[in-house]
Amino acid sequence: MTLDEVRSYLRIDTDVEDNFLNELIDSSQIYIDSCTGEGYKSDEKAAKLASLLQKKLISDLYENRSTTVPDKTKQDKIVTTILDKLSSYEVVL
C-alpha cells in the first residue's frame, strides 16, 4: 500500500499528515499479518482482499482518532470475514 493510494482513497490533497498516514499504513499491515499470517500474499485475489481491508482499517483509524472505543461499538463483519478468509492461506516457500 502506497501513500498515494491512501491519500486518494481518503481524498486527502495535502501532505500535512503524511507521517501519520505512513504510520497507519505500517500499523494496518502489521495488524493484518499478525492476525492472518502472510500466506495470503501468494494469492492475487486474497492480496486484493487484504488491500481492501487495509484501506478500511486505515480509514477507520484516520477518522476515529481516539484511544477509547464506545461501549455500543459493534463488530465489523466485513473485517472479520476478510481476516478469517486471509488466515486460511498457507505460506508458500
C-alpha positions in Angstrom: 0.0 0.0 0.0 1.4 3.3 -1.0 0.9 6.7 0.5 -0.6 8.0 -2.8 -3.1 5.1 -2.8 -4.1 6.0 0.8 -4.3 9.7 0.0 -6.5 9.0 -3.0 -8.7 6.6 -1.0 -9.2 9.1 1.8 -9.5 12.1 -0.6 -6.6 14.0 1.0 -4.9 16.6 -1.2 -2.2 17.8 1.1 1.0 16.2 2.5 0.4 17.7 6.0 -0.5 14.3 7.5 1.9 12.1 5.5 3.8 10.9 8.6 0.6 9.9 10.3 -0.7 8.2 7.2 2.6 6.3 6.8 2.2 5.1 10.4 -1.3 3.9 9.7 -0.1 2.1 6.6 2.6 0.3 8.5 0.4 -0.5 11.5 -2.5 -1.8 9.5 -0.2 -4.1 7.5 1.3 -5.4 10.8 -2.2 -5.9 12.2 -3.4 -7.9 9.2 -0.2 -10.0 9.0 -0.3 -10.7 12.8 -4.0 -11.8 12.6 -3.7 -13.9 9.5 -0.1 -14.8 8.8 1.4 -13.9 5.4 0.2 -16.9 3.3 -2.4 -14.8 1.6 0.3 -12.8 -0.2 0.9 -15.5 -2.7 -2.7 -15.5 -4.0 -3.7 -12.5 -6.2 -7.3 -12.4 -5.1 -6.5 -12.7 -1.5 -4.0 -9.9 -1.8 -6.7 -7.7 -3.3 -9.0 -8.5 -0.3 -6.1 -7.7 2.0 -5.7 -4.3 0.2 -9.3 -3.5 0.6 -9.2 -4.5 4.3 -6.1 -2.3 4.8 -7.8 0.7 3.3 -10.8 0.1 5.5 -8.6 -0.1 8.6 -6.7 3.0 7.7 -9.9 4.9 7.0 -11.3 3.8 10.4 -8.2 4.8 12.2 -7.9 8.1 10.4 -11.5 9.1 11.0 -11.7 7.9 14.6 -8.6 9.3 16.3 -9.3 8.1 19.8 -7.9 5.8 22.4 -11.3 4.7 23.6 -14.0 2.6 22.0 -17.6 3.3 22.7 -19.4 0.6 24.7 -22.0 0.1 21.9 -19.5 -0.4 19.1 -20.4 -3.4 17.0 -18.0 -5.9 15.5 -17.5 -5.2 11.8 -18.5 -8.4 10.0 -16.7 -7.4 6.8 -13.4 -7.0 8.6 -13.9 -10.3 10.5 -14.9 -12.2 7.4 -11.8 -10.9 5.4 -9.5 -11.7 8.3 -10.9 -15.2 8.5 -10.5 -15.8 4.8 -6.9 -14.5 4.7 -5.9 -16.6 7.6 -6.8 -19.8 5.7 -3.8 -19.4 3.3 -0.6 -21.3 3.9 2.8 -19.8 3.4 4.3 -20.9 0.1 8.0 -21.4 0.1 
